[in-house]
Structures are given as C-alpha cells and as structure tokens.
Amino acid sequence: MIFGTGMNDDGVTGEQSTFSQYETIYDEISLSSSYGTSTYEVFLLKASAGGGEQLFDRWKEEVDPTWDHSFGIFHEPNYHGILETGDYVVRVFVNDELLTEGTFTIE
C-alpha cells in the first residue's frame, strides 16, 4: 500500500509518506491476487505516545472482486476533516485476513 499527492489513469502519483494536515491523500493497493470479494474493511490507527496503536477510524470500501489493484482518494480534509498530527497505520482486511498495510505521517 502506497500513498501520494495525486493520481492518474495508472495509479497514485507523487508517492510520499509525510503530508500536511491540509493535503489530500491518495492511496494505491496492489495485491498478488484478486480481492476475491466485493467489500474490504479499512482500519486507520494512530500511533500512541507509549508505542501502541489506537483505532482512529474504520470503514468499508466496495471493489470489483476480480481486481488486484485499486487506487483513489484516501483522505480529503475538506470532506473528511483534518487529521491530527502524528504517525498512522492503515490496515486493509477481508474477512479478518490482513491484505495489506501502509504507514504515513501528518505534520
């Protein structure tokens, strides 16, 4: 899973892992096989000061089950609100099985 500042027909552009609170974040997922389902669950966790993780948000996304690659807007501050500064972990699950994960920082 990667993150960036834009996207085109091929996927995410401007790949990076550090963003300002006001930047739109795009994500791209590339799997070794198809999703195999029409819905996956996203968990957004924020790193805690003590070294642990705290659930910040979670939601479901729809996808074509034959796809092994997807991308889009992950976080739009004007729509979703501003993320707190800190380190984040994103985990994507299908039926309690971890498909992929990625990390980014908000400064």
MOPAC internal coordinates of N, CA, C and O (Angstrom, degrees):
PM7 1SCF
backbone

  N    0.0000 0     0.00 0     0.00 0    0    0    0
  C    1.4544 1     0.00 0     0.00 0    1    0    0
  C    1.5161 1   107.50 1     0.00 0    2    1    0
  O    1.2310 1   121.42 1   -50.65 1    3    2    1
  N    1.3423 1   114.89 1   129.35 1    3    2    1
  C    1.4585 1   119.64 1   177.83 1    5    3    2
  C    1.5244 1   109.41 1  -124.79 1    6    5    3
  O    1.2310 1   121.42 1   -17.28 1    7    6    5
  N    1.3203 1   114.88 1   162.72 1    7    6    5
  C    1.4581 1   122.15 1   179.39 1    9    7    6
  C    1.5185 1   108.71 1  -128.49 1   10    9    7
  O    1.2310 1   120.50 1   -25.23 1   11   10    9
  N    1.3201 1   116.65 1   154.77 1   11   10    9
  C    1.4512 1   120.25 1   179.71 1   13   11   10
  C    1.5109 1   111.62 1  -161.16 1   14   13   11
  O    1.2310 1   121.53 1     8.10 1   15   14   13
  N    1.3493 1   114.67 1  -171.90 1   15   14   13
  C    1.4619 1   121.49 1  -173.78 1   17   15   14
  C    1.5201 1   113.60 1  -105.65 1   18   17   15
  O    1.2310 1   119.89 1  -179.41 1   19   18   17
  N    1.3341 1   117.82 1     0.59 1   19   18   17
  C    1.4570 1   120.53 1   179.44 1   21   19   18
  C    1.5153 1   110.17 1  -166.75 1   22   21   19
  O    1.2310 1   120.96 1     3.00 1   23   22   21
  N    1.3330 1   115.77 1  -177.00 1   23   22   21
  C    1.4532 1   119.78 1   175.77 1   25   23   22
  C    1.5201 1   109.38 1  -154.56 1   26   25   23
  O    1.2310 1   121.48 1   -23.02 1   27   26   25
  N    1.3297 1   114.78 1   156.98 1   27   26   25
  C    1.4566 1   122.10 1   173.45 1   29   27   26
  C    1.5292 1   107.28 1  -133.42 1   30   29   27
  O    1.2310 1   119.55 1    16.77 1   31   30   29
  N    1.3190 1   118.47 1  -163.23 1   31   30   29
  C    1.4641 1   121.37 1  -177.43 1   33   31   30
  C    1.5210 1   113.52 1   -65.51 1   34   33   31
  O    1.2310 1   120.11 1   159.68 1   35   34   33
  N    1.3378 1   117.39 1   -20.32 1   35   34   33
  C    1.4664 1   121.37 1  -177.16 1   37   35   34
  C    1.5208 1   113.68 1   -94.87 1   38   37   35
  O    1.2310 1   119.75 1   160.91 1   39   38   37
  N    1.3149 1   118.08 1   -19.09 1   39   38   37
  C    1.4559 1   120.49 1  -178.75 1   41   39   38
  C    1.5113 1   112.46 1   146.28 1   42   41   39
  O    1.2310 1   121.15 1    25.66 1   43   42   41
  N    1.3110 1   115.41 1  -154.34 1   43   42   41
  C    1.4660 1   122.85 1  -176.34 1   45   43   42
  C    1.5236 1   110.39 1   -74.70 1   46   45   43
  O    1.2310 1   120.97 1   -39.27 1   47   46   45
  N    1.3142 1   115.76 1   140.73 1   47   46   45
  C    1.4617 1   122.54 1   174.53 1   49   47   46
  C    1.5264 1   108.55 1  -118.31 1   50   49   47
  O    1.2310 1   120.67 1   -15.98 1   51   50   49
  N    1.3220 1   116.33 1   164.02 1   51   50   49
  C    1.4625 1   120.56 1   179.52 1   53   51   50
  C    1.5110 1   112.09 1    61.55 1   54   53   51
  O    1.2310 1   121.18 1  -135.16 1   55   54   53
  N    1.3421 1   115.36 1    44.84 1   55   54   53
  C    1.4745 1   119.72 1  -176.87 1   57   55   54
  C    1.5237 1   110.92 1   -56.27 1   58   57   55
  O    1.2310 1   121.15 1   -48.92 1   59   58   57
  N    1.3257 1   115.41 1   131.08 1   59   58   57
  C    1.4612 1   121.91 1   176.45 1   61   59   58
  C    1.5148 1   108.92 1  -162.24 1   62   61   59
  O    1.2310 1   121.00 1   -10.04 1   63   62   61
  N    1.3198 1   115.70 1   169.96 1   63   62   61
  C    1.4601 1   120.16 1  -178.82 1   65   63   62
  C    1.5276 1   112.79 1  -123.17 1   66   65   63
  O    1.2310 1   120.08 1   179.96 1   67   66   65
  N    1.3296 1   117.45 1    -0.04 1   67   66   65
  C    1.4643 1   121.19 1   178.10 1   69   67   66
  C    1.5229 1   108.89 1  -124.01 1   70   69   67
  O    1.2310 1   120.90 1   -49.10 1   71   70   69
  N    1.3244 1   115.88 1   130.90 1   71   70   69
  C    1.4541 1   122.09 1  -175.98 1   73   71   70
  C    1.5238 1   109.95 1  -134.22 1   74   73   71
  O    1.2310 1   120.95 1   -23.12 1   75   74   73
  N    1.3403 1   115.79 1   156.88 1   75   74   73
  C    1.4577 1   119.22 1   171.17 1   77   75   74
  C    1.5252 1   107.74 1   -82.99 1   78   77   75
  O    1.2310 1   120.62 1   -12.74 1   79   78   77
  N    1.3118 1   116.43 1   167.26 1   79   78   77
  C    1.4598 1   121.10 1   179.74 1   81   79   78
  C    1.5258 1   112.01 1   -64.89 1   82   81   79
  O    1.2310 1   120.07 1   161.09 1   83   82   81
  N    1.3168 1   117.47 1   -18.91 1   83   82   81
  C    1.4593 1   121.35 1  -173.19 1   85   83   82
  C    1.5260 1   113.49 1  -105.21 1   86   85   83
  O    1.2310 1   119.94 1  -177.56 1   87   86   85
  N    1.3363 1   117.71 1     2.44 1   87   86   85
  C    1.4628 1   121.26 1   179.50 1   89   87   86
  C    1.5243 1   111.61 1   -86.49 1   90   89   87
  O    1.2310 1   121.10 1   -36.34 1   91   90   89
  N    1.3220 1   115.51 1   143.66 1   91   90   89
  C    1.4548 1   120.89 1   170.40 1   93   91   90
  C    1.5290 1   107.61 1   -77.34 1   94   93   91
  O    1.2310 1   120.55 1   -45.52 1   95   94   93
  N    1.3184 1   116.55 1   134.48 1   95   94   93
  C    1.4648 1   122.19 1  -179.02 1   97   95   94
  C    1.5246 1   108.52 1  -110.16 1   98   97   95
  O    1.2310 1   121.07 1   -50.60 1   99   98   97
  N    1.3203 1   115.57 1   129.40 1   99   98   97
  C    1.4660 1   122.59 1   176.65 1  101   99   98
  C    1.5243 1   107.93 1  -107.10 1  102  101   99
  O    1.2310 1   120.61 1   -30.92 1  103  102  101
  N    1.3347 1   116.43 1   149.08 1  103  102  101
  C    1.4657 1   119.74 1   178.09 1  105  103  102
  C    1.5200 1   110.33 1  -128.64 1  106  105  103
  O    1.2310 1   121.65 1   -25.43 1  107  106  105
  N    1.3320 1   114.44 1   154.57 1  107  106  105
  C    1.4595 1   122.16 1   177.82 1  109  107  106
  C    1.5179 1   108.66 1  -137.91 1  110  109  107
  O    1.2310 1   121.18 1   -46.61 1  111  110  109
  N    1.3243 1   115.35 1   133.39 1  111  110  109
  C    1.4607 1   121.99 1   178.57 1  113  111  110
  C    1.5156 1   108.40 1  -119.64 1  114  113  111
  O    1.2310 1   120.39 1   -53.90 1  115  114  113
  N    1.3242 1   116.87 1   126.10 1  115  114  113
  C    1.4666 1   122.88 1   174.98 1  117  115  114
  C    1.5130 1   107.69 1  -122.88 1  118  117  115
  O    1.2310 1   120.52 1   -58.53 1  119  118  117
  N    1.3287 1   116.60 1   121.47 1  119  118  117
  C    1.4617 1   122.31 1  -177.64 1  121  119  118
  C    1.5290 1   110.28 1  -109.87 1  122  121  119
  O    1.2310 1   120.38 1   -19.08 1  123  122  121
  N    1.3128 1   116.88 1   160.92 1  123  122  121
  C    1.4626 1   121.34 1   177.26 1  125  123  122
  C    1.5274 1   111.83 1   -79.76 1  126  125  123
  O    1.2310 1   120.27 1   163.63 1  127  126  125
  N    1.3388 1   117.08 1   -16.37 1  127  126  125
  C    1.4622 1   122.04 1   174.98 1  129  127  126
  C    1.5307 1   107.69 1  -144.90 1  130  129  127
  O    1.2310 1   120.14 1    -4.12 1  131  130  129
  N    1.3204 1   117.35 1   175.88 1  131  130  129
  C    1.4614 1   120.66 1  -175.96 1  133  131  130
  C    1.5336 1   111.27 1   -68.54 1  134  133  131
  O    1.2310 1   121.26 1   -18.53 1  135  134  133
  N    1.3259 1   115.19 1   161.47 1  135  134  133
  C    1.4634 1   120.71 1   177.34 1  137  135  134
  C    1.5237 1   111.07 1   -58.62 1  138  137  135
  O    1.2310 1   120.44 1   140.82 1  139  138  137
  N    1.3340 1   116.77 1   -39.18 1  139  138  137
  C    1.4557 1   120.67 1   178.67 1  141  139  138
  C    1.5155 1   114.43 1    73.26 1  142  141  139
  O    1.2310 1   120.16 1  -172.31 1  143  142  141
  N    1.3088 1   117.29 1     7.69 1  143  142  141
  C    1.4566 1   122.84 1   179.46 1  145  143  142
  C    1.5168 1   108.02 1  -154.28 1  146  145  143
  O    1.2310 1   120.49 1   -18.11 1  147  146  145
  N    1.3180 1   116.68 1   161.89 1  147  146  145
  C    1.4579 1   119.74 1  -179.49 1  149  147  146
  C    1.5296 1   112.76 1   -93.89 1  150  149  147
  O    1.2310 1   120.34 1   174.98 1  151  150  149
  N    1.3258 1   116.95 1    -5.02 1  151  150  149
  C    1.4653 1   120.99 1  -178.64 1  153  151  150
  C    1.5232 1   110.40 1  -138.83 1  154  153  151
  O    1.2310 1   120.75 1   -44.10 1  155  154  153
  N    1.3211 1   116.17 1   135.90 1  155  154  153
  C    1.4591 1   120.90 1   170.93 1  157  155  154
  C    1.5187 1   109.03 1  -129.61 1  158  157  155
  O    1.2310 1   120.72 1   -18.91 1  159  158  157
  N    1.3232 1   116.23 1   161.09 1  159  158  157
  C    1.4620 1   121.10 1  -176.71 1  161  159  158
  C    1.5210 1   110.29 1  -113.80 1  162  161  159
  O    1.2310 1   121.28 1   -44.93 1  163  162  161
  N    1.3230 1   115.16 1   135.07 1  163  162  161
  C    1.4598 1   122.46 1  -179.25 1  165  163  162
  C    1.5223 1   108.85 1  -109.66 1  166  165  163
  O    1.2310 1   121.20 1   -48.83 1  167  166  165
  N    1.3267 1   115.31 1   131.17 1  167  166  165
  C    1.4663 1   121.65 1   175.11 1  169  167  166
  C    1.5192 1   107.89 1  -115.64 1  170  169  167
  O    1.2310 1   120.45 1   -55.63 1  171  170  169
  N    1.3168 1   116.75 1   124.37 1  171  170  169
  C    1.4565 1   122.93 1   175.92 1  173  171  170
  C    1.5200 1   107.16 1  -105.99 1  174  173  171
  O    1.2310 1   120.91 1   -64.03 1  175  174  173
  N    1.3294 1   115.87 1   115.97 1  175  174  173
  C    1.4673 1   121.78 1  -178.00 1  177  175  174
  C    1.5230 1   109.51 1  -115.32 1  178  177  175
  O    1.2310 1   120.52 1   -37.37 1  179  178  177
  N    1.3024 1   116.61 1   142.63 1  179  178  177
  C    1.4640 1   122.56 1   177.63 1  181  179  178
  C    1.5172 1   108.29 1  -108.20 1  182  181  179
  O    1.2310 1   121.23 1   -47.65 1  183  182  181
  N    1.3281 1   115.26 1   132.35 1  183  182  181
  C    1.4611 1   120.24 1   178.63 1  185  183  182
  C    1.5232 1   109.48 1   -66.47 1  186  185  183
  O    1.2310 1   120.93 1   -46.39 1  187  186  185
  N    1.3254 1   115.83 1   133.61 1  187  186  185
  C    1.4602 1   121.85 1   179.02 1  189  187  186
  C    1.5215 1   109.94 1   -89.91 1  190  189  187
  O    1.2310 1   121.00 1   -22.29 1  191  190  189
  N    1.3149 1   115.69 1   157.71 1  191  190  189
  C    1.4635 1   121.23 1   179.81 1  193  191  190
  C    1.5233 1   111.74 1   -58.93 1  194  193  191
  O    1.2310 1   120.18 1   147.81 1  195  194  193
  N    1.3221 1   117.26 1   -32.19 1  195  194  193
  C    1.4568 1   121.40 1  -178.47 1  197  195  194
  C    1.5194 1   114.74 1   -81.81 1  198  197  195
  O    1.2310 1   120.32 1  -178.27 1  199  198  197
  N    1.3540 1   116.99 1     1.73 1  199  198  197
  C    1.4499 1   120.19 1   178.08 1  201  199  198
  C    1.5162 1   114.46 1   101.54 1  202  201  199
  O    1.2310 1   119.80 1   173.04 1  203  202  201
  N    1.3148 1   117.98 1    -6.96 1  203  202  201
  C    1.4561 1   120.68 1   179.17 1  205  203  202
  C    1.5219 1   110.97 1   -91.13 1  206  205  203
  O    1.2310 1   121.19 1    12.92 1  207  206  205
  N    1.3290 1   115.32 1  -167.08 1  207  206  205
  C    1.4497 1   121.79 1   178.18 1  209  207  206
  C    1.5237 1   109.68 1  -130.24 1  210  209  207
  O    1.2310 1   121.46 1   -34.75 1  211  210  209
  N    1.3252 1   114.82 1   145.25 1  211  210  209
  C    1.4558 1   120.79 1   179.11 1  213  211  210
  C    1.5235 1   107.99 1  -123.39 1  214  213  211
  O    1.2310 1   120.32 1   -46.44 1  215  214  213
  N    1.3247 1   117.00 1   133.56 1  215  214  213
  C    1.4574 1   120.99 1   177.92 1  217  215  214
  C    1.5208 1   109.18 1   -63.93 1  218  217  215
  O    1.2310 1   121.03 1   -58.49 1  219  218  217
  N    1.3205 1   115.63 1   121.51 1  219  218  217
  C    1.4648 1   121.82 1  -179.98 1  221  219  218
  C    1.5262 1   110.36 1   -97.73 1  222  221  219
  O    1.2310 1   120.83 1   140.29 1  223  222  221
  N    1.3372 1   116.03 1   -39.71 1  223  222  221
  C    1.4626 1   120.68 1  -179.91 1  225  223  222
  C    1.5266 1   108.79 1  -165.63 1  226  225  223
  O    1.2310 1   120.80 1   -18.76 1  227  226  225
  N    1.3235 1   116.07 1   161.24 1  227  226  225
  C    1.4610 1   121.28 1   174.12 1  229  227  226
  C    1.5150 1   108.45 1  -153.11 1  230  229  227
  O    1.2310 1   120.99 1   -31.43 1  231  230  229
  N    1.3332 1   115.72 1   148.57 1  231  230  229
  C    1.4554 1   120.88 1  -179.09 1  233  231  230
  C    1.5189 1   109.75 1  -160.56 1  234  233  231
  O    1.2310 1   121.23 1   -12.88 1  235  234  233
  N    1.3305 1   115.24 1   167.12 1  235  234  233
  C    1.4603 1   121.66 1   178.22 1  237  235  234
  C    1.5199 1   109.39 1  -107.75 1  238  237  235
  O    1.2310 1   121.09 1   -34.40 1  239  238  237
  N    1.3176 1   115.52 1   145.60 1  239  238  237
  C    1.4601 1   123.10 1   177.46 1  241  239  238
  C    1.5198 1   108.69 1  -123.68 1  242  241  239
  O    1.2310 1   120.75 1   -33.97 1  243  242  241
  N    1.3182 1   116.17 1   146.03 1  243  242  241
  C    1.4559 1   120.85 1   175.29 1  245  243  242
  C    1.5223 1   109.44 1   -99.25 1  246  245  243
  O    1.2310 1   121.19 1   -33.92 1  247  246  245
  N    1.3351 1   115.33 1   146.08 1  247  246  245
  C    1.4618 1   121.16 1  -177.61 1  249  247  246
  C    1.5244 1   108.50 1  -152.24 1  250  249  247
  O    1.2310 1   120.43 1   -25.01 1  251  250  249
  N    1.3048 1   116.78 1   154.99 1  251  250  249
  C    1.4627 1   121.03 1   173.30 1  253  251  250
  C    1.5283 1   107.56 1   -69.66 1  254  253  251
  O    1.2310 1   119.23 1   -56.25 1  255  254  253
  N    1.3278 1   119.07 1   123.75 1  255  254  253
  C    1.4683 1   120.96 1  -175.56 1  257  255  254
  C    1.5269 1   114.51 1   -62.69 1  258  257  255
  O    1.2310 1   119.92 1   163.63 1  259  258  257
  N    1.3385 1   117.77 1   -16.37 1  259  258  257
  C    1.4713 1   119.86 1   179.79 1  261  259  258
  C    1.5266 1   112.40 1   -86.70 1  262  261  259
  O    1.2310 1   119.95 1   168.43 1  263  262  261
  N    1.3097 1   117.70 1   -11.57 1  263  262  261
  C    1.4631 1   121.44 1  -178.60 1  265  263  262
  C    1.5249 1   111.64 1   -73.59 1  266  265  263
  O    1.2310 1   120.93 1   -31.54 1  267  266  265
  N    1.3359 1   115.83 1   148.46 1  267  266  265
  C    1.4594 1   121.80 1   171.07 1  269  267  266
  C    1.5341 1   110.12 1  -121.82 1  270  269  267
  O    1.2310 1   121.09 1  -171.02 1  271  270  269
  N    1.3410 1   115.52 1     8.98 1  271  270  269
  C    1.4600 1   121.56 1  -176.38 1  273  271  270
  C    1.5281 1   107.87 1  -149.67 1  274  273  271
  O    1.2310 1   120.20 1   -47.44 1  275  274  273
  N    1.3158 1   117.23 1   132.56 1  275  274  273
  C    1.4605 1   120.65 1   176.82 1  277  275  274
  C    1.5211 1   109.29 1  -150.53 1  278  277  275
  O    1.2310 1   121.18 1   -24.43 1  279  278  277
  N    1.3172 1   115.35 1   155.57 1  279  278  277
  C    1.4619 1   120.24 1   178.50 1  281  279  278
  C    1.5130 1   109.28 1  -156.61 1  282  281  279
  O    1.2310 1   121.18 1   -20.72 1  283  282  281
  N    1.3355 1   115.35 1   159.28 1  283  282  281
  C    1.4571 1   120.35 1   179.44 1  285  283  282
  C    1.5069 1   111.24 1   172.93 1  286  285  283
  O    1.2310 1   121.21 1    12.72 1  287  286  285
  N    1.3147 1   115.29 1  -167.28 1  287  286  285
  C    1.4652 1   120.62 1   178.18 1  289  287  286
  C    1.5244 1   107.99 1   -77.44 1  290  289  287
  O    1.2310 1   120.77 1   -55.31 1  291  290  289
  N    1.3243 1   116.12 1   124.69 1  291  290  289
  C    1.4545 1   121.47 1   177.19 1  293  291  290
  C    1.5291 1   110.75 1   -89.90 1  294  293  291
  O    1.2310 1   121.01 1   134.30 1  295  294  293
  N    1.3333 1   115.66 1   -45.70 1  295  294  293
  C    1.4751 1   119.40 1  -177.87 1  297  295  294
  C    1.5275 1   109.38 1  -147.31 1  298  297  295
  O    1.2310 1   121.08 1   -55.22 1  299  298  297
  N    1.3198 1   115.53 1   124.78 1  299  298  297
  C    1.4656 1   123.42 1   177.88 1  301  299  298
  C    1.5289 1   107.45 1  -117.77 1  302  301  299
  O    1.2310 1   120.26 1   -73.36 1  303  302  301
  N    1.3462 1   117.10 1   106.64 1  303  302  301
  C    1.4756 1   119.84 1  -175.24 1  305  303  302
  C    1.5318 1   114.39 1   -54.68 1  306  305  303
  O    1.2310 1   119.88 1   142.96 1  307  306  305
  N    1.3251 1   117.83 1   -37.04 1  307  306  305
  C    1.4723 1   119.92 1  -179.17 1  309  307  306
  C    1.5167 1   112.17 1   -69.28 1  310  309  307
  O    1.2310 1   120.11 1   158.74 1  311  310  309
  N    1.3236 1   117.39 1   -21.26 1  311  310  309
  C    1.4647 1   121.89 1  -179.50 1  313  311  310
  C    1.5279 1   111.89 1  -103.15 1  314  313  311
  O    1.2310 1   120.78 1   132.28 1  315  314  313
  N    1.3379 1   116.11 1   -47.72 1  315  314  313
  C    1.4653 1   121.55 1  -174.68 1  317  315  314
  C    1.5293 1   113.38 1   -90.45 1  318  317  315
  O    1.2310 1   119.95 1   164.32 1  319  318  317
  N    1.3161 1   117.70 1   -15.68 1  319  318  317
  C    1.4635 1   121.00 1  -174.86 1  321  319  318
  C    1.5210 1   110.18 1    98.86 1  322  321  319
  O    1.2310 1   120.71 1   -11.37 1  323  322  321
  N    1.2924 1   116.25 1   168.63 1  323  322  321
  C    1.4668 1   121.90 1  -176.66 1  325  323  322
  C    1.5186 1   109.74 1   -86.33 1  326  325  323
  O    1.2310 1   121.03 1   -48.46 1  327  326  325
  N    1.3374 1   115.63 1   131.54 1  327  326  325
  C    1.4674 1   120.42 1   175.82 1  329  327  326
  C    1.5172 1   110.18 1   -76.50 1  330  329  327
  O    1.2310 1   120.64 1   -34.48 1  331  330  329
  N    1.3085 1   116.38 1   145.52 1  331  330  329
  C    1.4577 1   121.77 1   174.60 1  333  331  330
  C    1.5286 1   109.25 1   -66.12 1  334  333  331
  O    1.2310 1   120.30 1   -27.66 1  335  334  333
  N    1.3298 1   117.02 1   152.34 1  335  334  333
  C    1.4556 1   119.59 1   175.31 1  337  335  334
  C    1.5255 1   109.08 1   -66.60 1  338  337  335
  O    1.2310 1   120.81 1   -29.90 1  339  338  337
  N    1.3241 1   116.06 1   150.10 1  339  338  337
  C    1.4599 1   120.78 1   178.93 1  341  339  338
  C    1.5164 1   112.35 1   139.46 1  342  341  339
  O    1.2310 1   121.30 1     6.09 1  343  342  341
  N    1.3178 1   115.11 1  -173.91 1  343  342  341
  C    1.4591 1   123.26 1  -178.69 1  345  343  342
  C    1.5243 1   109.68 1  -100.16 1  346  345  343
  O    1.2310 1   120.78 1   -42.18 1  347  346  345
  N    1.3357 1   116.11 1   137.82 1  347  346  345
  C    1.4571 1   122.14 1  -177.02 1  349  347  346
  C    1.5311 1   110.79 1  -126.23 1  350  349  347
  O    1.2310 1   121.15 1   -30.95 1  351  350  349
  N    1.3188 1   115.41 1   149.05 1  351  350  349
  C    1.4554 1   123.62 1   173.05 1  353  351  350
  C    1.5268 1   106.72 1  -121.63 1  354  353  351
  O    1.2310 1   120.86 1   -46.04 1  355  354  353
  N    1.3324 1   115.95 1   133.96 1  355  354  353
  C    1.4576 1   121.49 1   176.30 1  357  355  354
  C    1.5208 1   107.34 1  -114.36 1  358  357  355
  O    1.2310 1   120.39 1   -53.12 1  359  358  357
  N    1.3200 1   116.86 1   126.88 1  359  358  357
  C    1.4653 1   121.54 1   177.63 1  361  359  358
  C    1.5237 1   108.38 1  -122.65 1  362  361  359
  O    1.2310 1   121.21 1   -45.55 1  363  362  361
  N    1.3283 1   115.29 1   134.45 1  363  362  361
  C    1.4586 1   122.35 1  -179.31 1  365  363  362
  C    1.5243 1   108.45 1  -113.57 1  366  365  363
  O    1.2310 1   121.20 1   -53.68 1  367  366  365
  N    1.3339 1   115.31 1   126.32 1  367  366  365
  C    1.4648 1   121.47 1  -176.25 1  369  367  366
  C    1.5297 1   110.85 1  -124.30 1  370  369  367
  O    1.2310 1   121.54 1   -32.02 1  371  370  369
  N    1.3264 1   114.65 1   147.98 1  371  370  369
  C    1.4628 1   122.93 1   166.35 1  373  371  370
  C    1.5140 1   106.05 1  -126.98 1  374  373  371
  O    1.2310 1   120.80 1   -59.29 1  375  374  373
  N    1.3412 1   116.07 1   120.71 1  375  374  373
  C    1.4750 1   121.18 1   179.63 1  377  375  374
  C    1.5315 1   111.98 1    49.93 1  378  377  375
  O    1.2310 1   120.34 1  -130.28 1  379  378  377
  N    1.2986 1   116.95 1    49.72 1  379  378  377
  C    1.4718 1   124.05 1   178.45 1  381  379  378
  C    1.5279 1   114.14 1    66.48 1  382  381  379
  O    1.2310 1   119.58 1  -170.35 1  383  382  381
  N    1.3345 1   118.41 1     9.65 1  383  382  381
  C    1.4635 1   121.82 1   177.07 1  385  383  382
  C    1.5257 1   108.61 1  -104.44 1  386  385  383
  O    1.2310 1   120.95 1   -53.35 1  387  386  385
  N    1.3375 1   115.80 1   126.65 1  387  386  385
  C    1.4567 1   120.90 1   179.31 1  389  387  386
  C    1.5252 1   109.77 1   -69.84 1  390  389  387
  O    1.2310 1   120.48 1   -59.07 1  391  390  389
  N    1.3410 1   116.68 1   120.93 1  391  390  389
  C    1.4659 1   121.33 1   177.20 1  393  391  390
  C    1.5121 1   111.57 1   -89.65 1  394  393  391
  O    1.2310 1   120.87 1   135.86 1  395  394  393
  N    1.3229 1   115.95 1   -44.14 1  395  394  393
  C    1.4567 1   120.83 1  -177.06 1  397  395  394
  C    1.5219 1   109.05 1  -164.78 1  398  397  395
  O    1.2310 1   121.30 1   -14.04 1  399  398  397
  N    1.3191 1   115.12 1   165.96 1  399  398  397
  C    1.4574 1   119.72 1   174.08 1  401  399  398
  C    1.5176 1   109.45 1  -150.50 1  402  401  399
  O    1.2310 1   120.97 1   -19.36 1  403  402  401
  N    1.3185 1   115.75 1   160.64 1  403  402  401
  C    1.4489 1   122.02 1   178.03 1  405  403  402
  C    1.5140 1   109.24 1  -152.41 1  406  405  403
  O    1.2310 1   121.36 1   -13.40 1  407  406  405
  N    1.3142 1   115.00 1   166.60 1  407  406  405
  C    1.4677 1   120.16 1  -179.54 1  409  407  406
  C    1.5280 1   110.05 1  -132.18 1  410  409  407
  O    1.2310 1   121.25 1   -27.35 1  411  410  409
  N    1.3170 1   115.21 1   152.65 1  411  410  409
  C    1.4612 1   121.50 1   172.36 1  413  411  410
  C    1.5107 1   109.42 1  -154.24 1  414  413  411
  O    1.2310 1   121.22 1   -15.63 1  415  414  413
  N    1.3158 1   115.27 1   164.37 1  415  414  413
  C    1.4600 1   122.54 1  -178.94 1  417  415  414
  C    1.5203 1   109.26 1  -123.34 1  418  417  415
  O    1.2310 1   120.81 1   -39.66 1  419  418  417
  N    1.3171 1   116.05 1   140.34 1  419  418  417
  C    1.4723 1   122.37 1   173.15 1  421  419  418
  C    1.5179 1   107.31 1  -109.53 1  422  421  419
  O    1.2310 1   121.36 1   -56.13 1  423  422  421
  N    1.3392 1   115.01 1   123.87 1  423  422  421
  C    1.4721 1   119.88 1   179.60 1  425  423  422
  C    1.5056 1   110.76 1  -105.67 1  426  425  423
  O    1.2310 1   120.10 1   180.00 1  427  426  425

